Amino acid sequence: MAKRLAIVLTEGYADWECALLMATARGDCGAETLVLTPGGADVTSLGGVTVKAAGEAQAALPADFDALVVCGGTIWQSGAAPDLSGPIGRFIEAGKPVAAICDATLELARLGLLDTRAHTGNYSGQLGKLVPDYRGAAHYRDQPQAVRDGGIITASGAAPATFAREILEAIGLGSAELRDYLAMYGDEHRAAKG
C-alpha cells in the first residue's frame, strides 16, 4: 500500500515550502499526498494559487496517513491561526511524524512540542519572541537544514529540500538516489567554477 501524506495548507500558505515534497513524494516515491485545510475550505497561496481541499485538517487521523505536514504561511503569525492541537496530538500519540516548516513551527512551539526536542525555524529568537510559553531555546539548532528529532521535523522556509528529505526518510521512502536528487536543489548555493 502506498504511503500517504496529509499536507495541511492554510490561507496564504507559502507555495514553495511543500511543493517539492509533494512532487517528489508522488512522482518519485509513489506516495499519495492529500491537501487538508482548516475547515476543509479551498485556500489561496501567497503566489495566488488556489488549491481545492481533499478534507478538513482538524479531522486528520493517523490511521489514514503516514505523516502530518504543516506548511508555513502568513496565517501562523496572526490571530487567525488554526488550532491544530487535535490532529498533531493524535499523530504524536500514534508515533507518526509531524512536520512543520517556516512559521508553522510556531504551532508546534505553542503546543510545547519543541521544548525538549532538537528543532529549527526561520531564525534564532523567532519562536521565543512570538510564543511566550516557548521553553526550547536550548534545543534550537541555528542551521539552514531541516531537523528531525523525536517524531518532529522542523525547517526554515528556506529549506524545502531538506524538509522533504527528512519527511520521506522518516516514513521509510529514503534512499541514496533520493538524497542525491534532493541535494541537487542546493547546488545553486555552491560557488561557481571557473
Contact map, one row per residue, 1 for C-alpha under 8 A:
11100000000000000000000000000000000000000000000000000000000000000000000000000000000000000000000000000000000000000000000000000000000000000000000000000000000000000000000000000000000000000000000000
11110000000000000000000000000111000000000000000000000000000000000000000000000000000000000000000000000000000000000000000000000000000000000000000000000000000000000000000000000000000000000000000000
11111000000000000000000000000111000000000000000000000000000000001100000000000000000000000000000000000000000000000000000000000000000000000000000000000000000000000000000000100000000000000000000000
01111100000000000000000000000011110000000000000000000000000000011110000000000000000000000000000000000000000000000000000000000000000000000000000000000000000000000000000000000000000000000000000000
00111110000000000000000000000011110000000000000000000000000000001111100000000000000000000000000000000000000000000000000000000000000000000000000000000000000000000000000000000000000000000000000000
00011111000000000000000000000000111100000000000000000000000100001111100000000000000000000000000000000000000000000000000000000000000000000000000000000000000000000000000000000000000000000000000000
00001111100000000100000000000000111100000000000000000000000000000001111000000000000000000000000000000000000000000000000000000000000000000000000000000000000000000000000000000000000000000000000000
00000111110000000000000000000000001111000000000000000000100000000001111000000000000000000000000000000000000000000000000000000000000000000000000000000000000000000000000000000000000000000000000000
00000011111010000000000000000000001111000010000000000000000000000000011100000000000000000000000000000000000000000000000000000000000000000000000000000000000000000000000000000000000000000000000000
00000001111110000000000000000000000011000011100000000000000000000000001010100000000000000000000000000000000000000000000000000000000000000000000000000000000000000000000000000000000000000000000000
00000000111110000000000000000000000000000011100000000000000000000000000011100000000000000000000000000000000000000000000000000000000000000000000000000000000000000000000000000000000000000000000000
00000000011111000000000000000000000000000011110000000000000000000000000011100000000000000000000000000000000000000000000000000000000000000000000000000000000000000000000000000000000000000000000000
00000000111111100000000000000000000000000011110000000000000000000000001111100000000000000000000000000000000000000000000000000000000000000000000000000000000000000000000000000000000000000000000000
00000000000111111100000000000000000000000000111000000000000000000000001111000000000000000000000000000000000000000000000000000000000000000000000000000000000000000000000000000000000000000000000000
00000000000011111110000000000000000000000000111010000000000000000000000000000000000000000000000000000000000000000000000000000000000000000000000000000000000000000000000000000000000000000000000000
00000000000001111111000000000000000000000000000000000000000000000000000000000000000000000000000000000000000000000000000000000000000000000000000000000000000000010000000000000000000000000000000000
00000000000001111111000000000000000000000000000000000000000000000000001100000000000000000000000000001100000000000000000000000000000000000000000000000000000011110000000000000000000000000000000000
00000010000001111111110000000000000000000000000000000000000000000000001000000000000000000000000000000000000000000000000000000000000000000000000000000000000000010001000000000000000000000000000000
00000000000000111111111000000000000000000000000000000000000000000000000000000000000000000000000000000000000000000000000000000000000000000000000000000000000000000000000000000000000000000000000000
00000000000000011111111100000000000000000000000000000000000000000000000000000000000000000000000000000000000000000000000000000000000000000000000000000000000000011001000000000000000000000000000000
00000000000000000111111110000000000000000000000000000000000000000000000000000000000000000000000000000000000000000000000000000000000000000000000000000000000000011011100000000000000000000000000000
00000000000000000111111111000000100000000000000000000000000000000000000000000000000000000000000000000000000000000000000000000000000000000000000000000000000000000000000000000000000000000000000000
00000000000000000011111111110000000000000000000000000000000000000000000000000000000000000000000000000000000000000000000000000000000000000000000000000000000000000000000000000000000000000000000000
00000000000000000001111111111000000000000000000000000000000000000000000000000000000000000000000000000000000000000000000000000000000000000000000000000000000000000001000000000000000000000000000000
00000000000000000000111111111111100000000000000000000000000000000000000000000000000000000000000000000000000000000000000000000000000000000000000000000000000000000000000100000000000000000000000000
00000000000000000000011111111111100000000000000000000000000000000000000000000000000000000000000000000000000000000000000000000000000000000000000000000000000000000000000000000000000000000000000000
00000000000000000000001111111110000000000000000000000000000000000000000000000000000000000000000000000000000000000000000000000000000000000000000000000000000000000000000000000000000000000000000000
00000000000000000000001111111100000000000000000000000000000000000000000000000000000000000000000000000000000000000000000000000000000000000000000000000000000000000000000000000000000000000000000000
00000000000000000000000111111110000000000000000000000000000000000000000000000000000000000000000000000000000000000000000000000000000000000000000000000000000000000000000000001000000000000000000000
01100000000000000000000011111111000000000000000000000000000000000000000000000000000000000000000000000000000000000000000000000000000000000000000000000000000000000000000000000000000000000000000000
01111000000000000000000011101111100000000000000000000000000000000000000000000000000000000000000000000000000000000000000000000000000000000000000000000000000000000000000000000000000000000000000000
01111000000000000000000011000111110000000000000000000000000000000000000000000000000000000000000000000000000000000000000000000000000000000000000000000000000000000000000000000000000000000000000000
00011110000000000000010011000011111000000000000000000000000000000000000000000000000000000000000000000000000000000000000000000000000000000000000000000000000000000000000000000000000000000000000000
00011110000000000000000000000001111100000000000000000100000000000000000000000000000000000000000000000000000000000000000000000000000000000000000000000000000000000000000000000000000000000000000000
00000111100000000000000000000000111110000000000000011110000000000000000000000000000000000000000000000000000000000000000000000000000000000000000000000000000000000000000000000000000000000000000000
00000111100000000000000000000000011111010000000000001111100100000000000000000000000000000000000000000000000000000000000000000000000000000000000000000000000000000000000000000000000000000000000000
00000001110000000000000000000000001111111110000000001011100000000000000000000000000000000000000000000000000000000000000000000000000000000000000000000000000000000000000000000000000000000000000000
00000001110000000000000000000000000111111000000000000001110000000000000000000000010000000000000000000000000000000000000000000000000000000000000000000000000000000000000000000000000000000000000000
00000000000000000000000000000000000011111000000000000011110000000000000000000000000000000000000000000000000000000000000000000000000000000000000000000000000000000000000000000000000000000000000000
00000000000000000000000000000000000111111100000000001111100000000000000000000000000000000000000000000000000000000000000000000000000000000000000000000000000000000000000000000000000000000000000000
00000000000000000000000000000000000011111110000000011001000000000000000000000000000000000000000000000000000000000000000000000000000000000000000000000000000000000000000000000000000000000000000000
00000000000000000000000000000000000010011111000001111000000000000000000000000000000000000000000000000000000000000000000000000000000000000000000000000000000000000000000000000000000000000000000000
00000000111110000000000000000000000010001111100001111000000000000000000000000000000000000000000000000000000000000000000000000000000000000000000000000000000000000000000000000000000000000000000000
00000000011110000000000000000000000000000111111111100000000000000000000000000000000000000000000000000000000000000000000000000000000000000000000000000000000000000000000000000000000000000000000000
00000000011111100000000000000000000000000011111111000000000000000000000000000000000000000000000000000000000000000000000000000000000000000000000000000000000000000000000000000000000000000000000000
00000000000111100000000000000000000000000001111110000000000000000000000010000000000000000000000000000000000000000000000000000000000000000000000000000000000000000000000000000000000000000000000000
00000000000001100000000000000000000000000001111110000000000000000000000000000000000000000000000000000000000000000000000000000000000000000000000000000000000000000000000000000000000000000000000000
00000000000000000000000000000000000000000001111111000000000000000000000000000000000000000000000000000000000000000000000000000000000000000000000000000000000000000000000000000000000000000000000000
00000000000000100000000000000000000000000001111111100000000000000000000000000000000000000000000000000000000000000000000000000000000000000000000000000000000000000000000000000000000000000000000000
00000000000000000000000000000000000000000111100111110000000000000000000000000000000000000000000000000000000000000000000000000000000000000000000000000000000000000000000000000000000000000000000000
00000000000000000000000000000000000000000111000011111000000000000000000000000000000000000000000000000000000000000000000000000000000000000000000000000000000000000000000000000000000000000000000000
00000000000000000000000000000000001000001110000001111100000000000000000000000000000000000000000000000000000000000000000000000000000000000000000000000000000000000000000000000000000000000000000000
00000000000000000000000000000000001110011110000000111111000000000000000000000000000000000000000000000000000000000000000000000000000000000000000000000000000000000000000000000000000000000000000000
00000000000000000000000000000000011100010000000000011111000000000000000000000000000000000000000000000000000000000000000000000000000000000000000000000000000000000000000000000000000000000000000000
00000000000000000000000000000000001110110000000000001111101000000000000000000000000000000000000000000000000000000000000000000000000000000000000000000000000000000000000000000000000000000000000000
00000000000000000000000000000000000111111000000000001111111100000000000000000000000000000000000000000000000000000000000000000000000000000000000000000000000000000000000000000000000000000000000000
00000001000000000000000000000000000111110000000000000011111100000000000000000000000100100000000000000000000000000000000000000000000000000000000000000000000000000000000000000000000000000000000000
00000000000000000000000000000000000001100000000000000001111100000000000000000000000101100000000000000000000000000000000000000000000000000000000000000000000000000000000000000000000000000000000000
00000000000000000000000000000000000000000000000000000011111110000000000000000000000000100000000000000000000000000000000000000000000000000000000000000000000000000000000000000000000000000000000000
00000100000000000000000000000000000100000000000000000001111111011000000000000000000000100000000000000000000000000000000000000000000000000000000000000000000000000000000000000000000000000000000000
00000000000000000000000000000000000000000000000000000000001111111000000000000000000000100110000000000000000000000000000000000000000000000000000000000000000000000000000000000000000000000000000000
00000000000000000000000000000000000000000000000000000000000111111110000000000000000000000110010100000000000000000000000000000000000000000000000000000000000000000000000000000000000000000000000000
00000000000000000000000000000000000000000000000000000000000011111100000000000000000000000000000000000000000000000000000000000000000000000000000000000000000000000000000000000000000000000000000000
00010000000000000000000000000000000000000000000000000000000111111100000000000000000000000000000000000000000000000000000000000000000000000000000000000000000000000000000000000000000000000000000000
00111100000000000000000000000000000000000000000000000000000111111111000000000000000000000000000000000000000000000000000000000000000000000000000000000000000000000000000000000000000000000000000000
00111100000000000000000000000000000000000000000000000000000001111111000000000000000000000000000110000000000000000000000000000000000000000000000000000000000000000000000000100000000000000000000000
00011100000000000000000000000000000000000000000000000000000001001111100000000000000000000010000111100000000000000000000000000000000000000000000000000000000000000000001000100000000000000000000000
00001111000000000000000000000000000000000000000000000000000000001111110000000000000000010010000111100000000000000000000000000000000000000000000000000000000000000000000000000000000000000000000000
00001111000000000000000000000000000000000000000000000000000000000011111000000000000000000000000001110000000000000000000000000000000000000000000000000000000000000000000000000000000000000000000000
00000011100000000000000000000000000000000000000000000000000000000001111100000000000000000000000001111001000000000000000000000000000000000000000000000000000000000000000000000000000000000000000000
00000011110011001100000000000000000000000000000000000000000000000000111110000000000000000000000000011101000000000000000000000000000000000000000000000000000000000000000000000000000000000000000000
00000000100011001000000000000000000000000000000000000000000000000000011111010000000000000000000000011111100000000000000000000000000000000000000000000000000010000000000000000000000000000000000000
00000000011111000000000000000000000000000000010000000000000000000000001111110000000000000000000000000111000000000000000000000000000000000000000000000000000000000000000000000000000000000000000000
00000000001111000000000000000000000000000000000000000000000000000000000111111100000000000000000000000010000000000000000000000000000000000000000000000000000000000000000000000000000000000000000000
00000000011110000000000000000000000000000000000000000000000000000000000011111111100000000000000000000000000000000000000000000000000000000000000000000000000000000000000000000000000000000000000000
00000000000000000000000000000000000000000000000000000000000000000000000111111111110000000000000000000011011000000000000000000000000000000000000000000000000000000000000000000000000000000000000000
00000000000000000000000000000000000000000000000000000000000000000000000001111110100000000000000000000010010000000000000000000000010000000000000000000000000000000000000000000000000000000000000000
00000000000000000000000000000000000000000000000000000000000000000000000001111111100000000000000000000000000000000000000000000000000000000000000000000000000000000000000000000000000000000000000000
00000000000000000000000000000000000000000000000000000000000000000000000000111111100000000000000000000000000000000000000000000000000000000000000000000000000000000000000000000000000000000000000000
00000000000000000000000000000000000000000000000000000000000000000000000000110111110000000000000000000000000000000000000000000000000000000000000000000000000000000000000000000000000000000000000000
00000000000000000000000000000000000000000000000000000000000000000000000000111111111000000000000000000000000000000000000000000000000000000000000000000000000000000000000000000000000000000000000000
00000000000000000000000000000000000001000000000000000000000000000000000000010001111100000000000000000000000000000000000000000000000000000000000000000000000000000000000000000000000000000000000000
00000000000000000000000000000000000000000000000000000000000000000000000000000000111111000000000000000000001000000000000000000000000000000000000000000000000000000000000000000000000000000000000000
00000000000000000000000000000000000000000000000000000000110000000000000000000000011111110000000000000000001000000000000000000000000000000000000000000000000000000000000000000000000000000000000000
00000000000000000000000000000000000000000000000000000000000000000000000000000000001111111000000000000000000000100000000000000000000000000000000000000000000000000000000000000000000000000000000000
00000000000000000000000000000000000000000000000000000000010000000000000000000000001111111100000000000000000000000000000000000000000000000000000000000000000000000000000000000000000000000000000000
00000000000000000000000000000000000000000000000000000000111110000000000000000000000111111110000000000000000000000000000000000000000000000000000000000000000000000000000000000000000000000000000000
00000000000000000000000000000000000000000000000000000000000000000001000000000000000111111111000001000000000000000000000000000000000000000000000000000000000000000000000000000000000000000000000000
00000000000000000000000000000000000000000000000000000000000000000000000000000000000011111111100000000000000000000000000000000000000000000000000000000000000000000000000000000000000000000000000000
00000000000000000000000000000000000000000000000000000000000011000000000000000000000001111111110000000000000000000000000000000000000000000000000000000000000000000000000000000000000000000000000000
00000000000000000000000000000000000000000000000000000000000011000011000000000000000000111111111111000000000000000000000000000000000000000000000000000000000000000000000000000000000000000000000000
00000000000000000000000000000000000000000000000000000000000000000000000000000000000000011111111111000000000000000000000000000000000000000000000000000010000000000000000000000000000000000000000000
00000000000000000000000000000000000000000000000000000000000000000000000000000000000000001111111100000000000000000000000000000000000000000000000000000000000000000000000000000000000000000000000000
00000000000000000000000000000000000000000000000000000000000001000000000000000000000000000111111100000000000000000000000000000000000000000000000000000000000000000000000000000000000000000000000000
00000000000000000000000000000000000000000000000000000000000000000000000000000000000000000011111110000000000000000000000000000000000000000000000000000010000000000000000000000000000000000000000000
00000000000000000000000000000000000000000000000000000000000001000111000000000000000000000011111111000000000000000000000000000000000000000000000000000010000000000000000000000000000000000000000000
00000000000000000000000000000000000000000000000000000000000000000111000000000000000000000011001111100000000000000000000000000000000000000000000000000011100000000000001001100000000000000000000000
00000000000000000000000000000000000000000000000000000000000000000011110000000000000000010011000111110000000000000000000000000000000000000000000000000011100000000000000000000000000000000000000000
00000000000000000000000000000000000000000000000000000000000000000011110000000000000000000000000011111000000000000000000000000000000000000000000000000001110000000000001000000000000000000000000000
00000000000000000000000000000000000000000000000000000000000000000000111100000000000000000000000001111111100100000000000000000000000000000000000000000000111000000000000000000000000000000000000000
00000000000000001000000000000000000000000000000000000000000000000000011100000000000000000000000000111111100000000000000010000000000000000000000000000000011110010010000000000000000000000000000000
00000000000000001000000000000000000000000000000000000000000000000000001110000000000000000000000000011111100000000000000011000000000000000000000000000000011111000000000000000000000000000000000000
00000000000000000000000000000000000000000000000000000000000000000000000111011000000000000000000000011111111000000000000011000000000000000000000000000000000110000000000000000000000000000000000000
00000000000000000000000000000000000000000000000000000000000000000000011110010000000000000000000000011111111100000000000000000000000000000000000000000000000000000000000000000000000000000000000000
00000000000000000000000000000000000000000000000000000000000000000000000100000000000000000000000000011111111110000000000010000010000000000000000000000000011000000000000000000000000000000000000000
00000000000000000000000000000000000000000000000000000000000000000000000000011000000000000000000000000011111111000000000000000010011000000000000000000000000000000000000000000000000000000000000000
00000000000000000000000000000000000000000000000000000000000000000000000000010000001100000000000000000011111111100000000000000000000000000000000000000000000000000000000000000000000000000000000000
00000000000000000000000000000000000000000000000000000000000000000000000000000000000000000000000000010001111111111100000000000000000000000000000000000000000000000000000000000000000000000000000000
00000000000000000000000000000000000000000000000000000000000000000000000000000000000000000000000000000000111111111110000000000010001011000000000000000000000000000000000000000000000000000000000000
00000000000000000000000000000000000000000000000000000000000000000000000000000000000000000000000000000000011111111000000000000000001011000000000000000000000000000000000000000000000000000000000000
00000000000000000000000000000000000000000000000000000000000000000000000000000000000010000000000000000000001111111000000000000000000000000000000000000000000000000000000000000000000000000000000000
00000000000000000000000000000000000000000000000000000000000000000000000000000000000000000000000000000000000111111110000000000000000011100000000000000000000000000000000000000000000000000000000000
00000000000000000000000000000000000000000000000000000000000000000000000000000000000000000000000000000000000111111111100000000000000000000000000000000001000000000000000000000000000000000000000000
00000000000000000000000000000000000000000000000000000000000000000000000000000000000000000000000000000000000110011111111000000000000001110010000000000000000000000000000000000000000000000000000000
00000000000000000000000000000000000000000000000000000000000000000000000000000000000000000000000000000000000010011111100000000000000001111010000000000000000000000000000000000000000000000000000000
00000000000000000000000000000000000000000000000000000000000000000000000000000000000000000000000000000000000000001111110000000000000000010010000000000000000000000000000000000000000000000000000000
00000000000000000000000000000000000000000000000000000000000000000000000000000000000000000000000000000000000000001111111000000000000000010010000000001101000000000000000000000000000000000000000000
00000000000000000000000000000000000000000000000000000000000000000000000000000000000000000000000000000000000000000101111100000000000000000011100000111000000000000000000000000000000000000000000000
00000000000000000000000000000000000000000000000000000000000000000000000000000000000000000000000000000000000000000100111110000000000000000011100001111001111000000000000000000000000000000000000000
00000000000000000000000000000000000000000000000000000000000000000000000000000000000000000000000000000000000000000000011111100000000000000001111001100000011100000000000000000000000000000000000000
00000000000000000000000000000000000000000000000000000000000000000000000000000000000000000000000000001110100000000000001111110110000000000000010000000000011110000000000000000000000000000000000000
00000000000000000000000000000000000000000000000000000000000000000000000000000000000000000000000000000110000000000000000111110100000000000000000000000000001111000000000000000000000000000000000000
00000000000000000000000000000000000000000000000000000000000000000000000000000000000000000000000000000000000000000000000111111100000000000000010000000000000100000000000000000000000000000000000000
00000000000000000000000000000000000000000000000000000000000000000000000000000000000000000000000000000000000000000000000011111110000000000001010000000000000000000000000000000000000000000000000000
00000000000000000000000000000000000000000000000000000000000000000000000000000000000000000000000000000000000000000000000000111111100000001000000000000000000000000000000000000000000000000000000000
00000000000000000000000000000000000000000000000000000000000000000000000000000000000000000000000000000000000000000000000011111111110000000000000000000000000000000000000000000000000000000000000000
00000000000000000000000000000000000000000000000000000000000000000000000000000000000000000000000000000000110010000000000010011111111001000000000000000000000000000000000000000000000000000000000000
00000000000000000000000000000000000000000000000000000000000000000000000000000000000000000000000000000000000000000000000000001111111111101000000000000000000000000000000000000000000000000000000000
00000000000000000000000000000000000000000000000000000000000000000000000000000000000000000000000000000000000000000000000000001111111100000000000000000000000000000000000000000000000000000000000000
00000000000000000000000000000000000000000000000000000000000000000000000000001000000000000000000000000000010000000000000000000111111100000000000000000000000000000000000000000000000000000000000000
00000000000000000000000000000000000000000000000000000000000000000000000000000000000000000000000000000000010011000000000000000011111111000000000000000000000000000000000000000000000000000000000000
00000000000000000000000000000000000000000000000000000000000000000000000000000000000000000000000000000000000000000000000000000001111111000000000000000000000000000000000000000000000000000000000000
00000000000000000000000000000000000000000000000000000000000000000000000000000000000000000000000000000000000011010000000000000001001111100000000000000000000000000000000000000000000000000000000000
00000000000000000000000000000000000000000000000000000000000000000000000000000000000000000000000000000000000011010110000000000011001111111000000000000000000000000000000000000000000000000000000000
00000000000000000000000000000000000000000000000000000000000000000000000000000000000000000000000000000000000000010110000000000001000011111100000000000000000000000000000000000000000000000000000000
00000000000000000000000000000000000000000000000000000000000000000000000000000000000000000000000000000000000000000111100000000000000001111111000000000000000000000000000000000000000000000000000000
00000000000000000000000000000000000000000000000000000000000000000000000000000000000000000000000000000000000000000010000000001001000001111111000000000000000000000000000000000000000000000000000000
00000000000000000000000000000000000000000000000000000000000000000000000000000000000000000000000000000000000000000000000000000000000000111111000000000000000000000000000000000000000000000000000000
00000000000000000000000000000000000000000000000000000000000000000000000000000000000000000000000000000000000000000111111000000000000000011111100000000000000000000000000000000000000000000000000000
00000000000000000000000000000000000000000000000000000000000000000000000000000000000000000000000000000000000000000000011100010000000000011111110000000000000000000000000000000000000000000000000000
00000000000000000000000000000000000000000000000000000000000000000000000000000000000000000000000000000000000000000000011100000000000000000011111000100000000000000000000000000000000000000000000000
00000000000000000000000000000000000000000000000000000000000000000000000000000000000000000000000000000000000000000000000110110000000000000001111100000000000000000000000000000000000000000000000000
00000000000000000000000000000000000000000000000000000000000000000000000000000000000000000000000000000000000000000000000100000000000000000000111111000000000000000000000000000000000000000000000000
00000000000000000000000000000000000000000000000000000000000000000000000000000000000000000000000000000000000000000000000000000000000000000000011111000000001101100000000000000000000000000000000000
00000000000000000000000000000000000000000000000000000000000000000000000000000000000000000000000000000000000000000000000000000000000000000000001111100000001100100110000000000000000000000000000000
00000000000000000000000000000000000000000000000000000000000000000000000000000000000000000000000000000000000000000000001100000000000000000000001111110000111100100110010000000000000000000000000000
00000000000000000000000000000000000000000000000000000000000000000000000000000000000000000000000000000000000000000000011100000000000000000000100011111000111000000010010000000000000000000000000000
00000000000000000000000000000000000000000000000000000000000000000000000000000000000000000000000000000000000000000000011000000000000000000000000001111111110000000000010000000000000000000000000000
00000000000000000000000000000000000000000000000000000000000000000000000000000000000000000000000000000000000000000000111000000000000000000000000000111111100000000000000000000000000000000000000000
00000000000000000000000000000000000000000000000000000000000000000000000000000000000000000000000000000000000000000000100000000000000000000000000000011111000000000000000000000000000000000000000000
00000000000000000000000000000000000000000000000000000000000000000000000000000000000000000001001111000000000000000000000000000000000000000000000000011111100000000000000000000000000000000000000000
00000000000000000000000000000000000000000000000000000000000000000000000000000000000000000000000011100000000000001000101000000000000000000000000000011111110000000000000000000000000000000000000000
00000000000000000000000000000000000000000000000000000000000000000000000000000000000000000000000011110000000000000000001000000000000000000000000001111011111000000010011000000000000000000000000000
00000000000000000000000000000000000000000000000000000000000000000000000000000000000000000000000000111100100000000000001110000000000000000000000001110001111100000010000000000000000000000000000000
00000000000000000000000000000000000000000000000000000000000000000000000000000000000000000000000000011100100000000000001111000000000000000000000111100000111111110110000000000000000000000000000000
00000000000000000000000000000000000000000000000000000000000000000000000000000000000000000000000000001110000000000000000111100000000000000000000111000000011111110000000000000000000000000000000000
00000000000000001000000000000000000000000000000000000000000000000000000100000000000000000000000000001110000000000000000011000000000000000000000000000000001111110000000000000000000000000000000000
00000000000000001000000000000000000000000000000000000000000000000000000000000000000000000000000000000100000000000000000001000000000000000000000100000000001111110000000000000000000000000000000000
00000000000000001000000000000000000000000000000000000000000000000000000000000000000000000000000000000000000000000000000000000000000000000000000111000000001111111110000000000000000000000000000000
00000000000000011101100000000000000000000000000000000000000000000000000000000000000000000000000000001000000000000000000000000000000000000000000000000000001111111111000000000000000000000000000000
00000000000000000001100000000000000000000000000000000000000000000000000000000000000000000000000000000000000000000000000000000000000000000000000000000000000000111111100000000000000001101100000000
00000000000000000000000000000000000000000000000000000000000000000000000000000000000000000000000000000000000000000000000000000000000000000000000011000000001000111111110000000000000001100000000000
00000000000000000000100000000000000000000000000000000000000000000000000000000000000000000000000000001000000000000000000000000000000000000000000011100000111000111111111000000000000000000000000000
00000000000000000101100100000000000000000000000000000000000000000000000000000000000000000000000000000000000000000000000000000000000000000000000000000000000000011111111100000000000001000000000000
00000000000000000000100000000000000000000000000000000000000000000000000000000000000000000000000000000000000000000000000000000000000000000000000000000000000000001111111110000100011001000000000000
00000000000000000000000000000000000000000000000000000000000000000000000000000000000000000000000000000000000000000000000000000000000000000000000001110000100000000111111111000000000000000000000000
00000000000000000000000000000000000000000000000000000000000000000010000000000000000000000000000010100000000000000000000000000000000000000000000000000000100000000011111111100000000000000000000000
00000000000000000000000010000000000000000000000000000000000000000000000000000000000000000000000000000000000000000000000000000000000000000000000000000000000000000001111111111100000000000000000000
00000000000000000000000000000000000000000000000000000000000000000000000000000000000000000000000000000000000000000000000000000000000000000000000000000000000000000000111111111110000000000000000000
00000000000000000000000000000000000000000000000000000000000000000000000000000000000000000000000010000000000000000000000000000000000000000000000000000000000000000000011111111100000000000000000000
00100000000000000000000000000000000000000000000000000000000000000110000000000000000000000000000010000000000000000000000000000000000000000000000000000000000000000000001111111100000000000000000000
00000000000000000000000000000000000000000000000000000000000000000000000000000000000000000000000000000000000000000000000000000000000000000000000000000000000000000000000111111100000000000000000000
00000000000000000000000000001000000000000000000000000000000000000000000000000000000000000000000000000000000000000000000000000000000000000000000000000000000000000000000111111110000000000000000000
00000000000000000000000000000000000000000000000000000000000000000000000000000000000000000000000000000000000000000000000000000000000000000000000000000000000000000000100111111111011000000000000000
00000000000000000000000000000000000000000000000000000000000000000000000000000000000000000000000000000000000000000000000000000000000000000000000000000000000000000000000010001111111000000000000000
00000000000000000000000000000000000000000000000000000000000000000000000000000000000000000000000000000000000000000000000000000000000000000000000000000000000000000000000000000111111100000000000000
00000000000000000000000000000000000000000000000000000000000000000000000000000000000000000000000000000000000000000000000000000000000000000000000000000000000000000000000000000011111110000000000000
00000000000000000000000000000000000000000000000000000000000000000000000000000000000000000000000000000000000000000000000000000000000000000000000000000000000000000000100000000111111111000000000000
00000000000000000000000000000000000000000000000000000000000000000000000000000000000000000000000000000000000000000000000000000000000000000000000000000000000000000000100000000111111111100000000000
00000000000000000000000000000000000000000000000000000000000000000000000000000000000000000000000000000000000000000000000000000000000000000000000000000000000000000000000000000001111111110000000000
00000000000000000000000000000000000000000000000000000000000000000000000000000000000000000000000000000000000000000000000000000000000000000000000000000000000000000000000000000000111111111000000000
00000000000000000000000000000000000000000000000000000000000000000000000000000000000000000000000000000000000000000000000000000000000000000000000000000000000000001101100000000000011111111100000000
00000000000000000000000000000000000000000000000000000000000000000000000000000000000000000000000000000000000000000000000000000000000000000000000000000000000000001100000000000000001111111110000000
00000000000000000000000000000000000000000000000000000000000000000000000000000000000000000000000000000000000000000000000000000000000000000000000000000000000000000000000000000000000111111110000000
00000000000000000000000000000000000000000000000000000000000000000000000000000000000000000000000000000000000000000000000000000000000000000000000000000000000000001000000000000000000011111111000000
00000000000000000000000000000000000000000000000000000000000000000000000000000000000000000000000000000000000000000000000000000000000000000000000000000000000000001000000000000000000001111111110000
00000000000000000000000000000000000000000000000000000000000000000000000000000000000000000000000000000000000000000000000000000000000000000000000000000000000000000000000000000000000000111111110000
00000000000000000000000000000000000000000000000000000000000000000000000000000000000000000000000000000000000000000000000000000000000000000000000000000000000000000000000000000000000000001111111000
00000000000000000000000000000000000000000000000000000000000000000000000000000000000000000000000000000000000000000000000000000000000000000000000000000000000000000000000000000000000000000111111000
00000000000000000000000000000000000000000000000000000000000000000000000000000000000000000000000000000000000000000000000000000000000000000000000000000000000000000000000000000000000000000111111100
00000000000000000000000000000000000000000000000000000000000000000000000000000000000000000000000000000000000000000000000000000000000000000000000000000000000000000000000000000000000000000001111110
00000000000000000000000000000000000000000000000000000000000000000000000000000000000000000000000000000000000000000000000000000000000000000000000000000000000000000000000000000000000000000000011111
00000000000000000000000000000000000000000000000000000000000000000000000000000000000000000000000000000000000000000000000000000000000000000000000000000000000000000000000000000000000000000000001111
00000000000000000000000000000000000000000000000000000000000000000000000000000000000000000000000000000000000000000000000000000000000000000000000000000000000000000000000000000000000000000000000111
